[in-house]
Amino acid sequence: RLTKQEKEVGFNARFSSGTTVTVSGTQTLVFDRVDVNIGRAYDAVTGMFTAPFSGLYQFSIHISHTPPGRIHVGIAVNGKSIAETEASGDDRYQDRASNSVT
């Protein structure tokens, strides 16, 4: 049986302030900064989270976009999208978007 401490899982990963990321098509974002990785379920090399045991998990994504163009980001489980968000803007305004899924 797992102790309470062994059951704790959580992570916070992000890009460093001022980081510019160029993406195309469908790819896994691998963040350059991992602030928290309790239980070590987030792999900072692959960008993948692997649930260490069955349970209820919550994930949130927050994106910021600088024009022109748009960014579309999603959360997938075993290759299937379960949450998505999009930020876009014209030449004058930055846009932000968030989404969460449990």
Buried (B, 14 or more C-beta within 10 A) or exposed (E): EEEEEEEEBEBEBEBEEEEEEEEEEEEEEBBEEEEEBEBEBBBBEEEEBEEEEEEEEEBEBEBEBEBEEEBBBBBEEEEEEEBBBBBBBEEEEEBEBEBEBE
